[in-house]
Amino acid sequence: MSDPAAVIDDLRAESDELDRLVAGLSDEEWGTATPAAGWTVAHQIAHLAWTDEVALVAATSPGAFAQEVEKALAEPGTFVDRAAEAGARRPPAELLAHWRTGRDRLRQTLRDAPPGARFPWYGPPMSAMSMATARLMETWAHGQDVADALGVVREPTARLRHVAHIGVRARDYAYLVRGIEPPKQQFRVELTGPGGELWTWGPEGAPGVPGAEGRGRVTGPALDFCLLVTQRAHRDDLAVRAEGADADRWLDIAQAFAGPAGTGRAPKGD
């Protein structure tokens, strides 16, 4: 994951897949409710368009982005919903065109970024590759909401590795945003990709392995892990498993996105 161009290409593929899902919808279907309370398909696309636009501001005008951060701090519980609501009021064809233009501009800006460039964000500053990874993660997550709303089952792809990667990297943030001290020991994360390949993060070893005392381990299908860290499904409905008390606690609070602690989704049985 050291090549920004490869991540940016995958971001385009992820966006294009979601685009194909919504491009043929009727105006009425754009109003279909999604699993996110109060959000329709239009809200989901409007949110992606707005976040792409804000990311472009961060990459091109840090001073202007600082003003966006001030707005977020002034109304932390409503500014995201308010932006989505404003965008969702646009006619669907206009909203779709706006999203397409914005995401194309952002991708090109990230491609043209000089090596070593860092962009401000609502969390820590990000490189062009990190920004592209974050945008892919969010596009996939909100695309999942749209797919669920439309009753579409998406085929998992190798792009899930980017989503899983940011989920692992955001481990400590999930603790800190809740006022909890993160564990000092890094976890071992072992996920099975869509093609059966093994994706790993963290030091080798697991509880019960000599020299790995106190170390937690997380295992399971990559798709389920991505649904967990983007809070698109409840842990009880997923085949992600933890070994070690700290790793087990992480799975209850994991989130791959910046911002306040998410509430997640209820179990399917509730």
C-alpha angles and dihedrals in degrees: 000000000000098000114086091193092059092051091046090052090051090048089056092049092050092049092047091052091054090044090058089051095057105027095085098044121120120238088257092053090054085065093057112129116245129204090267105092112253094003125116128192087270091055090052094053092041090054092051091048092050094047092049088051093050091046089053089053090050091051096046107027116026091177093057090045090055087062089054089054090052090054090051092050091049093056108015095164099049113025095089094048092045092054091048091049092052092051094045090060091067118098107268095244090052093047092050092050090048092052092048094050094046097048091048091052093048094049092051091048091052091048091052095046113120117246111275095021115151125200127202118244141170087273126027118334114274138215121231090262093049091048091051091047091051092049091049091050092051093044090052093046096049089041087058090055090051093047091049091050092052095042092244122147110211122212109242114240137193087262086083087080089073091052092048091047094056089044090057093043091051093056096110092044090060089059097041095049087058094047093252125135108242118235113265092222118079118231128235111237119194118180133176112230125218092268095048094262120140119242117193139187132178133024120326118256135061140210109308094027115114111258094017100090112154094012119131127216132202122196138173145091114327091230092056092047090051091049088051099049093044088048093234093133136023119257091240090063095051136077096230113127134193132206115199130033095260094050090047091054091049092058089058093056106024117139130168096197133082121243135056122345108285122234094218127204129302119249114270090246093060 
